[in-house]
């Protein structure tokens, strides 16, 4: 027997919607066409040590990164033109902290279907980027250590495919290292 998804109530009141959006693991902003904050979730306001009520009515520039990329501005304009937009990159925020974020912009329509602003969902990927950077540094360090050994060294994965080797190892086979990677021995 397959489990049926729970049905949504016919209408969510504002309090229920606020609880739902506060639980989202992203910063959620509702902005008007002039980029003033109409609403935000607790995660968005909390980044700046504020409550959502203290943020409403203020211009986004009061909270946004000090520099705004042309691509990000274009993505915001797309939302105001009725299409989804997205941007990903590094930004230095007004508090001086540099963050790598992914932002999605969606048009927000009023009761008549007219675009009345946009919704921004922002996910902070800084920790992920730092972990990827650390993994790359560790991988380079391992490769440099293997390359410095005078003997031929090759490392295989659990399936027996070569994942890394040094020049001496490649020399044994008489082919470049890049051609050996992924081969089974």
Secondary structure, DSSP 8 states (H G I E B T S, - for coil): ---------S---HHHHHHHHHTSSSEEEEE-TT-BEEEE-HHHHHTTT--HHHHTTSBGGGTSBSS--HHHHHHHHHHHTTS-EEEEEEEEBTTS-EEEEEEEEEEEE-TTS-EEEEEEEEEE-HHHHHHHHHHHHHHHHHHHHHHT-SS--EEE-TTSBEEEE-HHHHHHHTS-HHHHTT-B-
